[in-house]
């Protein structure tokens, strides 16, 4: 699979998620579209969005419900695309959303594989390809990034790192949409900083591509270990997302 095909598939999926056209992410002018429930959107998304901002670097596409359209229009017209995802401007968006019962919630960076950068990485552990029957008993806290208990049916493939028969690192992927599988990875604390995360991530990415699917990887911008793992594994930054949620939802998260 070529780099061009990977990026085209990703933009097409983002378009399905946001209810816009894939070409909209290549424009220089930012735009607002109305969010709708779409059958081909990523399965874990809660649609329609109240206010969702996405950028592949050249502009911002805001997918919104009608009550938030004017706020989003005003915001994306006021600032350059890159500044729409950073403070102090985020404060202005947060203040505008507050009277309508919304707060800014999630902000993440997404990564796509660079085909020429994917390679076998050294690892002292034995790597094993795992299928759903193999990780049926692995829905445990230590593997909560690699597997999702709430959406077990989407977990389709994994790569485990074993030391003397013990699973010490695990990368798993979920079939979140028709053409793209999302990778999550966990390594036991005592086995970190030994290249295990990158080894299982890169191996899983290649296995996904061999199945003619696009692997993608998500990290909070402040999660530097995860970002470093993405880069070391052969992934490169592709797009960013900013999500607003009801204030009650955000407040619940902040309860700890």
N, C-alpha and C positions, 0 to 999 in steps of 0.2 A: 504494500500500500504506500503510495507516494505522499509526500508532505502536503501537496496541493489537495489531494483527495481527502486527507485527514482534516484539514482546515475547512474544506467545503462542507463536509459532513457535520462538523461542529457548528458552523454558522447556520446550517439548515436546522439543526436541532434547537439552537437558541431561538431561531425564528418561530419554530413550533411552540416553544415555551412561552414566548412573549406575544405571539399573535402578530407577527410582522413578516417581512420578506428577508431572506438571507442577505440580499444585497444592501439592506438598510444598514448593516454593520460596517459597510465599506464607505459610506457617505461621510463627507466632512461636516455636514450640518446635523446637529442632534435633533431628535424627533420624539414625539409622544404618540403611543398607540393604545387602544383600549384592550385590556386583558380579557381573555375568554378561556373557558375550559376547553382543552383540546385533547382528543384521544391519543395523539402522538407526542404529547409533552412528556417530560421526565415524570416517572410515576410517583415520586415522593413530593412533588410540588403541590402546594395547596392553592388552587386556582378558583376564581380569578385573583390576581394580585391586587392589593390596595395600591402599592407603589413599589415598583421594582426597577432598578437602574442597572443596565448592562453596557459594558464597553469592551470592544476589541482593540481599542487604542485610538481610533480616528474620530469617534464621536460617542454620544450616549444615546441609547434607545431606552426610553422610559415606558414601561408597560403598566397601566394604571386602571383602576375602576373610576367611573365618572366623577365621583365627588373629589377626587384628588388630581384631576387633569389640570386644572388651572395652576395648582401649586407646582406640579412637575414642570409644566410649560415655563413658568416664571423662573424656576430654579435652573433648568438646563440652558436657558437663554442668558442667564446672568453670568455664568462662569465657563471657562474653557473645560473641555471634557475631562482632562486629567484632574482638575481641581474639584470636580463634582464628587470625588471620592475621598476627600481629605478635609481635615479641619483647617481653618475655622469655618469653611463654607457648610460643612455638614451640620453645624449648629443652626444655621439659618433654615435648613430643610427640616430639622427636628422641631424647631419652634413653630414652623408653619403647619406641620402635621399634628401637633399636640392638640389644638382645639377640636380636631376631628377624631380624637381618640387613638391616634397612631403614634408609634415610636420607632426609631431606627433600631433594627435588631441584628441582622446578620450581614457581615461583609467578608467576602472571600475572594481568593485568587484561584483561577483554574489553569491547569497545565495540560498540554498535549505532547505526545511523544515526537521527538525529532528522529526520524528513521535512521539517519546516519550516526546518531549518538547512542542508539540502543545496542548493547553488547552484553556478553556474559561477564559478570563481575566476580572477582575472587571472593570465596566464602569458605571458611573452615568447616561449615556444617554441610550435611547432606541435604540437598534440595529435592522435594517430592511434589509432583503435580497432584492436586487434590480436587475431588469432585464432591457434589452435595452429600453423597452417602458417607464420604470420608470425614466431613466436618459437622455431621449431625449432632455430635456431642460437644462441640466447641463453642456453643453460644454462652460464653463465660465472660466476666468483666475484663479479663486480660486480653481478650480478642475482640473487644467491642468496636474497634475501628475497622478491623478486617471483615467482620460479619455484623449484620443488623438483625437483632432478634425480632423487631417489629415487622420486618419484610423478608423473612427467611426464604420465601418463594423466589426472590430475585437473586439470591446468592448462587452463582453458577460455577465458579471456578476459583481455585486458590493455589498458592505455592507455599509449602511449609519448609522451614529450616529445622533440621533435627540434629541434636547432639546426643550421641549414645542412646538413640531411640526416643529422646524427649523433645517435644515440640518447643522451640525457643523463639521462633520468629514466624510470622504468618502474614502473607499478603492475600487478600481476598477481593473479589470483584462482584458487583451487582449489576444485573441487566436492567439498568434504570430506564432505558428506552431501546428502540429497535436496533439502532446502529452503534450505540456507545455504551461501554461498560465502565463503571467507576471503581477505581482501586482505593482500598484502604489498607493500612499496614500497622502491625503491632509487633514489638519485640519485648521479651521479658527484661525487666530493668537490669539484671545482672549480666545480660548479654548485649547490651547496647554499646555503641561506638566501636563495633567490630566489623562494620560493613554488611551486616545481615539484612537490614532494612532495604538497602539499595539492591542487594543481590536478589531478594525475593520479588521486589517491585519490578526490576528490569526484566526478570524472567517471566513474570506474569504478563507484563506489557507485551512481550514478544508472543506469548501464547495467545493473547487476545487478538493481536494483529493477524496471526496465523489462521484465526477463525473468521477473518474478514470483518472484524468489529474494531471500533476505535476506543482504546483505553483513555480515560481521563482521570485527573488527580486534582483534588481540592485541598486547599490549606488556608487557614487564616493568615493574613499578612504578617502577624506578629509571631506565628509559630515557626520560628527559624529552623529548628531541627527538621520539621516536616518539609519546609521549602528547600532546605539543603538536600534532603533525600530525593525530592522530585528532580532537582537539577542533576544530582549525581547519577540518578537512574536513567537519565536520557530524556527527561521531560523539559519543556520550555514554557514560560508564561504565555497564556493565550488570551484569556478574558477575565474581567472582574465583574462581581455582582454585589449589589447593595439592596437589602430587603427591609421593608417596613412591615411591622406586625401590630396587631392590637395592643394597646398599652397593658391590658391585663395579662396578655401572654408574656410580654417582656418583663413585667413586674414579677411574674411567677418564676421566670428563669433567674432573676436576681435574688430570689429567696435562698438560693443555694441548695 
